[in-house]
């Protein structure tokens, strides 16, 4: 048995990725803990300051500490890891989209290994190897630093059968006493991947790593597997609203079966993400049958050329039609927009506002465009 610690910033909603990694490790008899730092409440597994963090790490004495890193937070976690390395002896492993896109992060001081792409089986092999005192230099998905040399291993295939994975480990999250535990909204995901190539999104670069295109980018869980997880969460942790976090919910190849069984066995209101050009009467009818409370879909910009630039080649007619159907079936919707995209001027921004007014969303959401490194739009800007 190896002791593994996930160290994360305090969060509001369940970190599904970390919970999935933890579930695989636990299923294979490794001891797993999660430590929230910068927490609002001091309790077991939640640190409000550095002293709390040091005390927890000293008490748990992990063999491996894992960090899931996104761009913008990479220096924050690197600084924390350096401080921990000065006091404790452990193997530091970083994963997440930032290091998948920028694996040279392995050269940072105090980083021992990084994981690119999907981490479940790579981290399991790592933990098994540490337990048996075997070399970790040749584990697929991992870049490993030993001395002045970095061992750069290729990617293993993506997990094809998502049903083979254990359900995300919610015990790590819902043991806390703070108000987060009492959230009635719980998150689920029924697919992995997206077939589209939006130029501002990490998905395109992620699948380029795997050299996978089109529909093969999307892997679906079975309807029965999803229903079983929701029922388990309902029984053990309480549930009133389901949030399906899929990039595009209707792309699950078992979408129709899932909505029928959901209406029969769950019947709780839910929120999901949809794409306007995939919306038709049948899709909306199935969402309504399942008890859909609300959806999120993206307009991004009213300017046709801007939508082409960001590879959101939707027509205005498709967006208006989707909004019309949602109103017809009385499904609330959030319409997402971006301002500050390349070449946008003030008139373009007001045109996007006008288009939102015509769509009449329940909530009009605007984000300021950020060109994240590793995306095509970053290179363009």
Order of alpha helices (4+ residues) and beta strands (2+ residues): beta-alpha-beta-alpha-beta-alpha-beta-alpha-beta-alpha-beta-beta-alpha-beta-beta-alpha-beta-alpha-beta-alpha-beta-alpha-beta-alpha-alpha-beta-alpha-beta-alpha
